[in-house]
């Protein structure tokens, strides 16, 4: 009789010893089958119960159940313990080197002149201006004569302006400014007129870090009842502050342009040093950003507007603004398209 | 123009620091570029005397100069030769500082040690003259401090004079501006114009005829007899140097000094070298020649205005004198010319002969005929004082049509409306008065009679500007235009262009901008010649002599530059205009889109290196078409230079319009252009593309039922293209075929020579029910059969 109970004790001891030595959940499952399976020692004990006397059957049966429960609990505990460790191991093995670069889809960038141009145009659109563009190859009339630039003005000479060779008696030029569009627009349309004109222009300058033969400008024109110099100041002040910083000061100095009267050069206090003087402003504290003025009555005359019409115009170089904005030292880099330059900023 | 404040003070009261004057001048439109003090940066320079000059043993252009400096003689190597033994010169010894050079040390020049340097005026920051060493007045004491001896340290205003203000190109004009914007009074300088006269009378000594009164409105001549070779006083020389003139002789210096004061250029002739003591102002004869003061022989043009004696031209009027009649040390009698010339004529002559002088720069802008007498008197007085001559009595003055002052009326209310500020009539009248415009009330308006030297004042607006600039632009308020019913917007085209640019950025392309100007060599690279482009009449260089007929040369050049700088891939696009010859009319300007790519995308840890090719470009183009909602565009093979003959395609709209061409650049052409093999590019007519932009489609009705996905592999002859295979499949499939795309193209043994195996992935779906796999398989079989029958293909097991 005691043999069966002893057997059970032996099974219990062997199972617990085997389980405590198990290294993986797989081993534990194997042990479960070994000890608790249909072909295992406990099953064998169970099968042998029928041969035992009634009272012994009861004792051995109870003992067998106890051993089974004990082993089952041990297995469950061991499994839980090992599965956690195993999951941790698996996750550890899946660890990524998050410092490797991502799979970036190739992406390009806008040309810096486009970025600046769009920014400028958007500010003026916000101020109620439309946008128009005109041809690079222009007539002498639109480029000079209609703009009150006299014959024999230096700007009209072969030294300063590119002439186009088409064999036509009437000379064509590469427009040296975007101002011809003032005339083209006013010829087509009666006031009120609020428009900016971005575009390519060309001047016969020797090319160096500060001069390009071909560059970009943006022209502005506002013609309406009651437009005054005060409106010009207001519009340009809003523009300059949006473009360069809301704290800066705008200053206008009298100047001379044939197509405006009064004329002004427009300065902003240096946004790099707040006006105390630095490299960006060449120690001046001020940076010139454009020329502007009230449209000259002779310009209105040439488009057939009444001479009492009032309007203002302004013009600025895009490269110059971009140069300031991106601290570019050589204007030629805008047209080299070096990817290292295009990708900077 | 450089203006020493102390000199300015001889013409206007200066009641404040130079900084204050500068700020007020700038605010009123007379821009002070720079305010500095002479001798800034000059430290430790002393006055030395040249005691010996010998040749440098190893260099022809250098000499070795011994200089007495007071305590010891030093030896200096020098490149200039304009000095002689006995001259007093500025000496920079080791340890001293010269502004344009820096600190001076001991060094050897080609083997000979030099204990310092002799300085030019330019090196010392005292003028623009760097043609030689500065020769100092002999009265200077050897060893004394240069800065103290020359009285350096005075304030100088460097002014930028607007081209419409020739009257301000002299001290008197600037003094008037200072008076107007500071409120100070002008000084009486009439004493400067006084001189004694000798017995002879100018009209008896010289005759003047103007044959071209349009070209020369006024000519005044004055004779000074008995001049001796002399130099202008040192203080005057210093002022000349500052003003950009090199001191030459007392007579010439006197005319230049008068120019700086009055802004009126004058010329002195050696009277005995002017044929017949006769001045004739006329146009040059054809074939006439003259040697100008700079030694160049000038072939005169019949449009050139000249000053001539009885037969020969002695000066290019208002531009430069002639060498043969210039004042020299042997000159005893001088004709002083004070004239005015028509600006255009001077402009043309100066350009024609590439001669720009201080005189031409002023005459080009317009010099006041009514200022002639003042200028002439000042120069005569200076010549008499410095060269010791006697001024002949009277003058010859030919002035057939005197210029009179003209009235300009300004309406105060117009000024207020134009400026947007409530300046009072009294305020405005006061400003106009301070400017010397003689304002008077005329029924509430202000009537002015500006002096004739104010050539810039022609109309009411000009007076309004005077008011605004003198009161100050900063006194005008700021406001925004009221503008009723006004709304700013971008054009539809600009919206599309912005969308397009961003789509291309997302596809990995950088935006480039290239010049509109190209050269013949650029065009050859893409198979064009100069005849295909509009040419400039006056290019700066051959390389930029044509207007680009295509954006491709620029992109090609930009790409080549990048490949030369680094390995890897390049992806660029540009949106810009091309120019197409149009007979005698202006060239047609077309908006274009150009795309270019090539090179190898470098290996990554997750991907192998990959060479970009035709299909990367086609992919970009498909992005463009999708962005612009252009559907049904067609690609057709095209053979065109400079593309690979079997790897290029034209892009066509559904209506047959050609939209552009793209492809791989032919290998030799790619090599010549400096881009790698398989480099691909294309150019598209953006205007035409924008015209094809489609309306948005309504969203498709999407089926709620699942799709059946099936693949099919067919072997077809090499010449059967993908478009035909898909077309045949779609035609045969019936409406259950939702989509079909090519997922593999295989060439090799299993396909057989001259064949390729093409795998297609298809999706079948019904709008009304869940599709059985059998139905999809039936459809696939129909497709397979059609491909076998119409394309001669064979289904792969």
Boltz contact constraints between the chains, C-beta under 6 A:
constraints:
  - contact:
      token1: [A, 103]
      token2: [B, 606]
      max_distance: 6.0
  - contact:
      token1: [A, 106]
      token2: [B, 508]
      max_distance: 6.0
  - contact:
      token1: [A, 107]
      token2: [B, 508]
      max_distance: 6.0
  - contact:
      token1: [A, 108]
      token2: [B, 505]
      max_distance: 6.0
  - contact:
      token1: [A, 108]
      token2: [B, 508]
      max_distance: 6.0
  - contact:
      token1: [A, 108]
      token2: [B, 509]
      max_distance: 6.0
  - contact:
      token1: [A, 108]
      token2: [B, 510]
      max_distance: 6.0
  - contact:
      token1: [A, 109]
      token2: [B, 510]
      max_distance: 6.0
  - contact:
      token1: [A, 110]
      token2: [B, 511]
      max_distance: 6.0
  - contact:
      token1: [A, 111]
      token2: [B, 511]
      max_distance: 6.0
  - contact:
      token1: [A, 111]
      token2: [B, 513]
      max_distance: 6.0
  - contact:
      token1: [A, 113]
      token2: [B, 513]
      max_distance: 6.0
  - contact:
      token1: [A, 114]
      token2: [B, 511]
      max_distance: 6.0
  - contact:
      token1: [A, 125]
      token2: [B, 488]
      max_distance: 6.0
  - contact:
      token1: [A, 128]
      token2: [B, 483]
      max_distance: 6.0
  - contact:
      token1: [A, 128]
      token2: [B, 486]
      max_distance: 6.0
  - contact:
      token1: [A, 128]
      token2: [B, 488]
      max_distance: 6.0
  - contact:
      token1: [A, 129]
      token2: [B, 488]
      max_distance: 6.0
  - contact:
      token1: [A, 131]
      token2: [B, 490]
      max_distance: 6.0
  - contact:
      token1: [A, 135]
      token2: [B, 589]
      max_distance: 6.0
  - contact:
      token1: [A, 137]
      token2: [B, 586]
      max_distance: 6.0
  - contact:
      token1: [A, 137]
      token2: [B, 587]
      max_distance: 6.0
  - contact:
      token1: [A, 152]
      token2: [B, 344]
      max_distance: 6.0
  - contact:
      token1: [A, 152]
      token2: [B, 347]
      max_distance: 6.0
  - contact:
      token1: [A, 158]
      token2: [B, 538]
      max_distance: 6.0
  - contact:
      token1: [A, 162]
      token2: [B, 536]
      max_distance: 6.0
  - contact:
      token1: [A, 163]
      token2: [B, 537]
      max_distance: 6.0
  - contact:
      token1: [A, 163]
      token2: [B, 538]
      max_distance: 6.0
  - contact:
      token1: [A, 164]
      token2: [B, 534]
      max_distance: 6.0
  - contact:
      token1: [A, 165]
      token2: [B, 535]
      max_distance: 6.0
  - contact:
      token1: [A, 165]
      token2: [B, 537]
      max_distance: 6.0
  - contact:
      token1: [A, 166]
      token2: [B, 584]
      max_distance: 6.0
  - contact:
      token1: [A, 167]
      token2: [B, 584]
      max_distance: 6.0
  - contact:
      token1: [A, 168]
      token2: [B, 584]
      max_distance: 6.0
  - contact:
      token1: [A, 172]
      token2: [B, 586]
      max_distance: 6.0
  - contact:
      token1: [A, 200]
      token2: [B, 516]
      max_distance: 6.0
  - contact:
      token1: [A, 214]
      token2: [B, 515]
      max_distance: 6.0
  - contact:
      token1: [A, 214]
      token2: [B, 516]
      max_distance: 6.0
  - contact:
      token1: [A, 214]
      token2: [B, 517]
      max_distance: 6.0
  - contact:
      token1: [A, 228]
      token2: [B, 418]
      max_distance: 6.0
  - contact:
      token1: [A, 228]
      token2: [B, 419]
      max_distance: 6.0
  - contact:
      token1: [A, 228]
      token2: [B, 420]
      max_distance: 6.0
  - contact:
      token1: [A, 229]
      token2: [B, 419]
      max_distance: 6.0
  - contact:
      token1: [A, 229]
      token2: [B, 420]
      max_distance: 6.0
  - contact:
      token1: [A, 229]
      token2: [B, 476]
      max_distance: 6.0
  - contact:
      token1: [A, 230]
      token2: [B, 420]
      max_distance: 6.0
  - contact:
      token1: [A, 230]
      token2: [B, 476]
      max_distance: 6.0
  - contact:
      token1: [A, 230]
      token2: [B, 477]
      max_distance: 6.0
  - contact:
      token1: [A, 230]
      token2: [B, 479]
      max_distance: 6.0
  - contact:
      token1: [A, 231]
      token2: [B, 479]
      max_distance: 6.0
  - contact:
      token1: [A, 231]
      token2: [B, 481]
      max_distance: 6.0
  - contact:
      token1: [A, 233]
      token2: [B, 478]
      max_distance: 6.0
  - contact:
      token1: [A, 234]
      token2: [B, 478]
      max_distance: 6.0
  - contact:
      token1: [A, 234]
      token2: [B, 479]
      max_distance: 6.0
  - contact:
      token1: [A, 234]
      token2: [B, 480]
      max_distance: 6.0
  - contact:
      token1: [A, 237]
      token2: [B, 478]
      max_distance: 6.0
  - contact:
      token1: [A, 252]
      token2: [B, 473]
      max_distance: 6.0
  - contact:
      token1: [A, 254]
      token2: [B, 29]
      max_distance: 6.0
  - contact:
      token1: [A, 254]
      token2: [B, 469]
      max_distance: 6.0
  - contact:
      token1: [A, 256]
      token2: [B, 162]
      max_distance: 6.0
  - contact:
      token1: [A, 256]
      token2: [B, 164]
      max_distance: 6.0
  - contact:
      token1: [A, 261]
      token2: [B, 461]
      max_distance: 6.0
  - contact:
      token1: [A, 261]
      token2: [B, 465]
      max_distance: 6.0
  - contact:
      token1: [A, 262]
      token2: [B, 465]
      max_distance: 6.0
  - contact:
      token1: [A, 262]
      token2: [B, 468]
      max_distance: 6.0
  - contact:
      token1: [A, 297]
      token2: [B, 461]
      max_distance: 6.0
  - contact:
      token1: [A, 335]
      token2: [B, 515]
      max_distance: 6.0
  - contact:
      token1: [A, 337]
      token2: [B, 512]
      max_distance: 6.0
  - contact:
      token1: [A, 337]
      token2: [B, 558]
      max_distance: 6.0
  - contact:
      token1: [A, 339]
      token2: [B, 562]
      max_distance: 6.0
  - contact:
      token1: [A, 342]
      token2: [B, 510]
      max_distance: 6.0
